[in-house]
Each structure stands twice: as structure tokens, then as C-alpha cells.
Amino acid sequence: MQKFFKYDEIALNKAGQLAPAQIKDIHQATNPTIWLAGGGILIAIVVCFGGLFSMMGADLGGMMGIAQLVVGGSLLFALWRGGRLFLLRMNLQKGPIQSAEGEITFQPESMTDPARYIATTNDGKKLHTIGLAGVGVFLPEGRYRFFYLNAQNWFLSAEPLSSEAEIKQNLTNRLLETLGLDQDALLRARQMAQSGQATVHEGPVTFRTSEERDYSYPDPNSPLAVNHTYHCKVGNFEFQLSSNAIAAILPELPYRLYTAPDLLVMEPA
């Protein structure tokens, strides 16, 4: 579990400093270049086409007026968007870094929101990875001391206040719940493995997603009409999981699967 907690970054955040990786994340997420470059490319395209049609002797009076409006509006939007990103970057870099105790909980999938882990301070402030509202954190449930930036509730790091045993048990319980199982199922699987009735697979979970449109849905073109299947793999064993179970699995953490021959249950290794 210790691999989840970047204690070097936590130490810097405690001292009121951003870690190099955090500065890099801020720069990448608030890069205004693409907006300014897009505006420049649009201007270049209009100028090129305008020059081409002029050489051909075409009457561009009306078209050029429309083109100027389009280019002007696009350029203003690009400058506005790029300026906002630049100001956000400055605000994030100057801080100050805030800290507050709180809790990470798991939010199951709903009609409007995907399943994810959510970091919430004791006063109800929700923190977001890379400042993106609706994006969860990749840490297991438990009590934490959070370090964050006020701008967009930008999550930086979390120092665990719960014990490692509590955090691992929280993760196990959450995974069992998303699989529709309980501790008894896990105990039975362990006993079957000890007696040679079940096979154990260990390793990180990799997965790919396939989509299939449900044409019986009232609006087949709606995103809600798309069914996602998550094809998972641990070692040489392949299986499928629900979106809730996928969201409960934390990346890079090794898991232990019990199979006989289908998947019986899984837990953090």
C-alpha cells in the first residue's frame, strides 16, 4: 500500500512547496499553446484561400466579410481561453498550498456520474485530480490529510491517517461489494486454494474496453445506449468485470484472484 503515497511530495507540500511532478502536471494541464496555435492556423488558412481566390479573380467581397467575422471570433476565443489558462497556471503556482483532513470514499456509478473514488475534506470540499471537476483520485478509501490548491480544488497529495491494515481492508471490502460478494466468499476461496480446489493468480489488472450499441434502447444514438464490456487479465487468466468493479481497482496494485475455473473472488495481494 505504501507505493500509493508519495511521501517525498507530501513532505514538500507540508513545507508549502510544489513537487517537480506536480509543477509538470500544472504546466501540462494549463498549456495555452494549443489555443493560440489553433487561432494562428485558422488565420493562415483564411489568408491562403483568400490569396488563392484573389489570384483566380474571384469576387470575395461578401465571403471575406464572413471570413473576417469567423476568424475574428475564433481568434478572440483562442486568446480568451489561452489567457484564462495562463492566469490559472499563475494562480496555481503561487499557491498557497492548503491542507485539511478528510476522507476518501467510493461513489458507485449512477445515471449521471461514473464510479470513482472521491476526496472530500471535513468541511465538504471535493478535491479533483489535476483540477478537473468530476475526476476522482486514485487512492483507496480511508482517512487522510489532504494537500491541495484552492484554484479548482486542485488535489496535490494525501497523507494517510488510517492504518495500512485499515486501508487494505477498506479496499478489499469495496472490491467484494462491487463483485456482489462478501467476506465469507473470500474465506471459502482461500480455503479452496489451500486444498488445491482453486487456482491462484497474482499480478496487476490490465483491461481493454469494447462497446456494443443497444438498439432496443428508446434512443439508440444516445450515449446511454452504448454497453461497455471490460475485458480484464491477470497473468494468463482472462475475465470480465462491471464498470463499478473496474473503478474500484487501483492501477499498478497487484491483485490475487481465485479461480475454479471461473473467477470466484479477488482481493488486493
C-alpha positions as CSV (number, residue, x, y, z in Angstrom):
1,M,0.0,0.0,0.0
2,Q,2.9,2.4,0.6
3,K,3.5,2.7,-3.1
4,F,0.3,4.8,-3.4
5,F,1.6,7.5,-1.0
6,K,4.3,9.7,-2.5
7,Y,6.0,10.8,0.8
8,D,8.6,13.0,-1.0
9,E,5.7,15.0,-2.5
10,I,3.8,15.1,0.8
11,A,7.0,16.4,2.6
12,L,7.3,19.2,0.0
13,N,3.6,20.1,0.2
14,K,3.8,20.2,4.0
15,A,6.6,22.8,3.6
16,G,4.4,24.8,1.3
17,Q,6.2,23.8,-1.9
18,L,5.1,22.0,-5.1
19,A,6.9,18.9,-6.1
20,P,8.5,18.8,-9.6
21,A,5.9,16.3,-10.9
22,Q,3.1,18.5,-9.6
23,I,4.5,21.5,-11.4
24,K,4.8,19.5,-14.6
25,D,1.1,18.4,-14.2
26,I,0.1,22.1,-13.8
27,H,2.0,23.1,-16.9
28,Q,0.6,20.4,-19.0
29,A,-3.0,20.9,-17.9
30,T,-2.8,24.7,-18.3
31,N,-0.9,24.9,-21.5
32,P,-2.4,27.8,-23.6
33,T,-0.3,27.0,-26.7
34,I,-2.8,24.8,-28.5
35,W,-5.4,27.5,-28.4
36,L,-3.1,30.2,-29.6
37,A,-1.7,27.9,-32.3
38,G,-5.2,27.0,-33.4
39,G,-6.1,30.6,-33.9
40,G,-2.9,31.2,-35.9
41,I,-3.6,28.2,-38.1
42,L,-7.1,29.4,-38.8
43,I,-5.8,32.8,-39.8
44,A,-3.2,31.3,-42.1
45,I,-5.8,29.1,-43.8
46,V,-8.1,32.0,-44.5
47,V,-5.2,34.2,-45.8
48,C,-4.1,31.4,-48.1
49,F,-7.5,30.7,-49.5
50,G,-8.2,34.5,-49.8
51,G,-4.9,34.9,-51.8
52,L,-5.7,31.9,-54.0
53,F,-9.2,33.1,-54.9
54,S,-7.8,36.6,-55.5
55,M,-5.3,35.2,-58.0
56,M,-8.2,33.5,-59.7
57,G,-10.0,36.8,-60.0
58,A,-13.0,35.7,-57.9
59,D,-15.2,38.3,-56.2
60,L,-14.7,37.7,-52.5
61,G,-16.4,40.8,-51.1
62,G,-19.1,39.0,-49.2
63,M,-17.1,35.9,-48.4
64,M,-14.2,37.9,-47.0
65,G,-16.5,39.7,-44.7
66,I,-17.9,36.5,-43.3
67,A,-14.4,35.0,-43.1
68,Q,-13.2,38.0,-41.1
69,L,-16.0,37.6,-38.7
70,V,-15.3,33.9,-38.2
71,V,-11.5,34.5,-37.9
72,G,-12.0,37.4,-35.5
73,G,-14.4,35.5,-33.3
74,S,-12.2,32.4,-33.3
75,L,-9.1,34.5,-32.5
76,L,-10.8,36.3,-29.6
77,F,-12.0,32.9,-28.2
78,A,-8.5,31.5,-28.5
79,L,-7.0,34.5,-26.8
80,W,-9.6,34.4,-24.1
81,R,-9.1,30.7,-23.5
82,G,-5.4,30.9,-23.6
83,G,-5.4,33.9,-21.3
84,R,-7.6,32.0,-18.8
85,L,-5.2,29.0,-18.8
86,F,-2.2,31.3,-18.3
87,L,-3.8,33.1,-15.3
88,L,-4.9,29.7,-13.9
89,R,-1.3,28.5,-14.2
90,M,0.0,31.6,-12.4
91,N,-2.6,31.2,-9.6
92,L,-1.8,27.5,-9.1
93,Q,2.0,28.1,-9.0
94,K,1.8,30.9,-6.5
95,G,-0.4,28.9,-4.1
96,P,-0.6,28.9,-1.2
97,I,-0.9,25.1,-0.6
98,Q,-3.8,24.3,1.7
99,S,-4.2,21.3,4.0
100,A,-7.2,19.8,5.6
101,E,-8.3,16.4,7.0
102,G,-10.9,14.5,5.2
103,E,-11.9,11.1,3.8
104,I,-11.8,9.3,0.5
105,T,-15.0,7.4,-0.3
106,F,-16.2,5.4,-3.3
107,Q,-19.0,6.7,-5.4
108,P,-20.8,4.0,-7.3
109,E,-21.9,4.5,-10.9
110,S,-25.1,6.5,-11.4
111,M,-27.0,7.7,-14.5
112,T,-25.1,11.0,-14.5
113,D,-21.7,10.1,-12.9
114,P,-19.1,7.4,-13.4
115,A,-17.9,5.3,-10.4
116,R,-14.8,6.8,-8.8
117,Y,-13.0,7.5,-5.6
118,I,-13.7,10.9,-4.2
119,A,-11.6,13.0,-1.8
120,T,-13.7,15.2,0.5
121,T,-12.5,17.5,3.3
122,N,-14.2,17.6,6.6
123,D,-15.9,20.8,5.6
124,G,-17.4,19.2,2.5
125,K,-15.0,20.5,-0.2
126,K,-14.5,17.9,-3.0
127,L,-10.9,17.8,-4.4
128,H,-10.2,16.9,-8.0
129,T,-7.2,15.3,-9.7
130,I,-5.5,17.9,-12.0
131,G,-8.3,20.3,-11.0
132,L,-10.8,18.6,-13.3
133,A,-14.3,18.6,-11.8
134,G,-15.7,15.1,-11.8
135,V,-12.4,13.4,-11.9
136,G,-11.7,11.2,-8.9
137,V,-8.5,10.3,-7.1
138,F,-6.6,7.1,-7.4
139,L,-6.3,6.2,-3.7
140,P,-8.2,3.7,-1.5
141,E,-10.8,4.7,1.0
142,G,-9.8,5.9,4.4
143,R,-9.0,9.0,6.5
144,Y,-6.3,11.4,5.1
145,R,-4.7,14.7,5.5
146,F,-5.1,16.4,2.1
147,F,-2.8,18.9,0.4
148,Y,-4.4,21.0,-2.3
149,L,-4.7,24.3,-4.1
150,N,-7.8,26.5,-3.8
151,A,-7.9,27.1,-7.5
152,Q,-10.3,24.5,-8.9
153,N,-9.8,22.4,-5.7
154,W,-6.7,21.0,-7.2
155,F,-5.7,17.8,-5.4
156,L,-1.9,17.5,-4.8
157,S,-1.3,14.7,-2.3
158,A,-2.8,12.8,0.6
159,E,-1.1,11.7,3.8
160,P,-2.8,8.6,5.3
161,L,-4.3,8.9,8.7
162,S,-5.8,5.4,8.7
163,S,-3.5,2.5,9.3
164,E,-2.2,0.4,6.4
165,A,-4.3,-2.6,7.6
166,E,-7.5,-0.4,7.7
167,I,-6.8,0.9,4.2
168,K,-6.2,-2.5,2.7
169,Q,-9.4,-3.9,4.4
170,N,-11.4,-0.9,3.0
171,L,-10.1,-1.7,-0.4
172,T,-10.9,-5.4,0.0
173,N,-14.5,-4.7,1.2
174,R,-15.1,-2.3,-1.6
175,L,-13.9,-4.7,-4.2
176,L,-16.1,-7.5,-2.7
177,E,-19.1,-5.2,-2.7
178,T,-18.7,-4.3,-6.4
179,L,-18.4,-8.0,-7.2
180,G,-21.6,-8.8,-5.3
181,L,-19.7,-10.9,-2.8
182,D,-18.8,-10.9,0.9
183,Q,-16.0,-11.9,3.3
184,D,-17.4,-15.5,3.5
185,A,-16.9,-15.9,-0.2
186,L,-13.3,-14.7,0.2
187,L,-12.7,-17.1,3.1
188,R,-14.1,-20.0,1.1
189,A,-12.0,-19.2,-1.9
190,R,-8.9,-19.1,0.3
191,Q,-9.7,-22.5,1.8
192,M,-10.3,-24.0,-1.7
193,A,-6.9,-22.7,-2.8
194,Q,-5.3,-24.3,0.3
195,S,-6.9,-27.6,-0.5
196,G,-6.0,-27.4,-4.2
197,Q,-9.6,-26.9,-5.4
198,A,-8.9,-23.4,-6.7
199,T,-6.1,-21.8,-8.6
200,V,-4.5,-18.5,-7.5
201,H,-3.4,-15.8,-10.0
202,E,-1.5,-12.7,-8.9
203,G,-0.5,-9.5,-10.6
204,P,-1.7,-6.1,-11.7
205,V,-5.0,-6.0,-13.6
206,T,-4.9,-4.9,-17.2
207,F,-8.0,-4.4,-19.2
208,R,-9.5,-3.2,-22.5
209,T,-12.9,-2.0,-23.3
210,S,-15.3,-3.0,-26.1
211,E,-18.6,-1.3,-26.9
212,E,-21.9,-2.5,-28.3
213,R,-24.9,-0.4,-29.1
214,D,-28.2,-1.4,-27.7
215,Y,-30.7,-0.8,-30.5
216,S,-33.6,-1.7,-28.2
217,Y,-33.0,1.5,-26.2
218,P,-35.6,4.3,-26.8
219,D,-32.8,6.5,-28.4
220,P,-30.2,4.2,-30.0
221,N,-28.0,7.2,-30.7
222,S,-27.8,8.2,-27.1
223,P,-24.5,7.5,-25.2
224,L,-26.7,5.6,-22.7
225,A,-27.5,3.1,-25.4
226,V,-23.8,2.0,-25.5
227,N,-23.0,-1.0,-23.4
228,H,-19.3,-1.3,-22.3
229,T,-17.7,-4.6,-21.7
230,Y,-14.4,-4.7,-19.7
231,H,-12.1,-7.5,-20.6
232,C,-9.6,-8.0,-17.8
233,K,-6.4,-10.0,-17.5
234,V,-4.2,-11.1,-14.6
235,G,-1.3,-13.2,-15.7
236,N,-2.7,-15.6,-18.2
237,F,-6.3,-15.6,-16.7
238,E,-8.9,-13.5,-18.6
239,F,-12.2,-12.4,-17.2
240,Q,-14.8,-9.7,-17.4
241,L,-15.8,-7.1,-14.7
242,S,-18.5,-4.5,-14.3
243,S,-17.7,-0.8,-14.6
244,N,-18.1,-0.4,-10.8
245,A,-15.6,-3.2,-10.2
246,I,-13.2,-1.6,-12.7
247,A,-13.4,1.7,-10.9
248,A,-12.8,0.1,-7.6
249,I,-9.5,-1.4,-8.9
250,L,-6.5,0.9,-8.3
251,P,-3.9,0.9,-11.1
252,E,-0.5,-0.8,-10.6
253,L,-1.6,-2.5,-7.4
254,P,-1.2,-6.3,-7.6
255,Y,-4.3,-8.4,-7.0
256,R,-4.9,-12.0,-6.1
257,L,-7.5,-14.0,-8.0
258,Y,-9.1,-17.3,-7.0
259,T,-10.5,-19.3,-9.9
260,A,-12.2,-22.8,-10.2
261,P,-12.0,-22.5,-13.2
262,D,-14.1,-19.3,-13.4
263,L,-13.4,-16.3,-11.2
264,L,-14.5,-16.9,-7.7
265,V,-13.3,-13.8,-6.0
266,M,-10.3,-11.3,-5.9
267,E,-8.5,-9.3,-3.3
268,P,-5.5,-7.0,-3.1
269,A,-2.3,-9.1,-3.0
